[in-house]
Amino acid sequence: MTPAHPGAAGRRLTRNIPFVVSGPSGVGKTSLVERVLRADPGVRLSLSVTTRPPRAGERPGEDYTFVGGDEFDRRIAAGAFLEWAEVHGQRYGTPRAALEQHLAAGFDVLMEIDVQGAMQVQKAFPDACLIFILPPSWAALAERLRARGRDGEEEVQRRLAIAAREIEAAPRYDYAVMNADLESATTDILQIFAAERRRTRRLTAPLGELLGPAPRVPSKSGAGRTGEG
């Protein structure tokens, strides 16, 4: 398989990257992730496992893996999760095996997870890249939560309070992207991907090995003497 975004010689020069996207409820994470996945064939989604019931329009096995509490407990006991956390009264986990398989197959992996999970991923993969999605304003976030039509005002206020705590963690991330406009925010994330894929600290090997033998440099004694004498 030809890796995405190869180097000049047709090879990717850097290790594959676990990318994490986090942000408060209602900030537009899922919409951004869907756009990014459509735009970048070199990324695979890490499908989260959750104990919450499917929402309208969600497809089991495509949006989430939906399981009961007992099955979630079994997977925890088996060490199946890279990370897991309780969010808004439901549990979410990232399967370790699928993520490692995507990385081994030459893909970057994108995880849409909460702040707790992101910190766990960072411990397991110090090379992971963490991106925090910010709303353009508190008023805009409140409006988006109400526009979804899923929650009453009390729940909206509860989610805003949780959002305030989550946003306090944004400085612990590598990047912050403000989602004032889906198209612009998607472009920002894709540009982050492109930059991270070119970081020299991610090189798969020393440059001498990647580029092959360096050309021999002529000695100074022989330089510039053609035609002399």
Helices and strands as residue ranges (DSSP letters): E 18-22, H 29-39, E 43-45, E 49-50, E 65-66, H 69-77, E 81-87, E 90-95, H 96-104, E 108-112, H 115-124, E 129-134, H 138-147, H 153-168, G 170-172, E 175-178, H 182-196, G 200-202, H 207-211, G 220-222
